[in-house]
Amino acid sequence: MATVEDEDQLIEEPTLLKALLRMRHWQKRETFSRQWDKVAKTLDSSLVGTCPAHAQFYRWLSGNVRSMPHPDACRILEAMFPGFTVQQLFRPVRTRRSELLEPPQGQLAASNDSAAPAAPSVSPMTTCADTAHPEAAQQDIEYISARYESKRRETIKLGLAVVVTPEVLGRVLSDAAAEAMEFTQLTGLSAVGQGTLEHLELVISDLNRAYMTNPPAEQFIVARAYRSRVDELIRGHHTLKELQELYVHAAWLSELLALLAHDLGNSRTGQAYALDSYTYANEAGHGELCGWAADAMATITMYSGHPDRAAQAAMRCVAKVSASHPLAVRLHAHAARAHARLGQRELCETLFSEAQQLYERLPARAPCRFTIDTGILASYAMTGYPASAYTWLGDFEAARTHAEAALAVHESASLDSSSPSREAIVRLDLAMALAHLGTPDEAVALGGQALTSTRVVTSVLLRACDLDRALVSRYPRLACVREFHEQYRYVAQRVTAAQGKS
């Protein structure tokens, strides 16, 4: 039973509906839904199950509605709260608790309509981290937001008064103090929570670990769904610290989506996600992540026929990455390979020389990118990228030397650090060198091994296409060359069909 002190408690809410629900402990949507169905069953059994969805329910509580509910909903609401009209339920309330216990019909409405608007007092609110019920936390967020907006409009009206009397000035200053306190409260309210951030980190780690083994189309769907969820969280309520973490998660997901889109043959989408990743990483002040976004952009633009953009993307972020990080090696090697594609041998070799110097100075223990040793990624770049570069420059002896070294690195890599698609490209580079050096049989054998890789993606197909053209051009009468040509066509058709292309 309520005490006299309880009955004298001042109730102030953005809607009378919310005040009544709090008094009855029905403010959780699930509890409200059960009460709704009980009343609906007494009115019309067909109305059972028509309780508003979560979003609409919380808009009702905050008063953020443009029109009254539909007639059936109005019937149920008035039956749930006898003595109150729907119009009264959606009005702000500021009254004593005792007046809501047994309200005379229409009295409360008259009292609220005649009362001058007053600045609500600020009471302590709980954050998502302090409550086990996210719904209650969301109500608190919407409640403070609604109160702030109402106070802001009133303050503006007072501030624009023609004559600023001491009384008006006092009210403005009083409102400003309360407003500042609500600003402080809002910084502590969040719809994110540490659990959400930890879940996102786990998901991103799992997606990166499975990148080289799971089908890219399936991964793209999952990563895109999580990227959209992160965007919703960024647009919602959070602390500044949480916002920075959300930006980092958004950047990681977009970097992965960029690579997956590239694997699926959509360069335009890949570049868009790479740019998105760089933008969020840069806003979060995460230099290393900026570098990974540039690494993805360089890869995508390279294989889409824009080596000049690849070189620019790689060198753009060199200054953001520590010289002792393996990523710095990769970015220099990216740029070197791009200049080779442009036919600029001197600049290519200068950048490879710089990459080699960085590589030799790397610490013995390289940092991990989630579960992947970044040191092995630098080794891939220092052997595989020169193999491609010297093939494009026409120096096939140098290309063979680097490709053989790259193949040895891939074959000795641990299972966690293995990269089937990169290994396939290395085999194709070695095959290309051998084809030009006069050993087509070995070239065909290596090319066939590449096409049976567990991860034949767009970049692999592009290099296989180059090899096929070289073999057909140089050795059109060899049976093994014709067999490879048919194998390449079959694999290309199968992969493009799986990607949904015509």
Summary of the structure (lengths in Angstrom):
residues: 502
radius of gyration: 32.6
end to end distance: 73.2
largest distance: 103.0
contacts: 1643
relative contact order: 0.05
helix: 73%
strand: 2%
